[in-house]
Amino acid sequence: MTDNRPQFTDDPMYRLLREGAVEEFNTRRSAGETCELVGCDFRTLDLRKLDANGLDLRDCYFRQADLRGVDFSQANLEGASINAAKISGAYFPKALSAEEITLSLTHCTRMRYR
């Protein structure tokens, strides 16, 4: 049986996000630093200034996170959950239907691509 619970990893870039250092995360990533964020727990975090371009966020949990204005259009959100997150102004990948986003937001389902 697979453990599908959100993970708290030791990845230094993930730790920056957990500590609220979103701008430092963006800076280090733009300088070429890599990160492993698949399946990570982002519950209740303020990620409003996150540069999500190209991030692999499969199976991540964003419950009650502040995602306002984040451009996820070039990120992979397959299997992610955004239950009760603040998503005003967020931009999602075209492969995610409005229905998938709404179901995840209100019923905690994992988002599936078309």
Secondary structure as GFF3:
##gff-version 3
##sequence-region A 1 114
A	DSSP	alpha_helix	12	18	.	.	.	ID=ss1
A	DSSP	alpha_helix	22	30	.	.	.	ID=ss2
A	DSSP	alpha_helix	98	107	.	.	.	ID=ss3
###
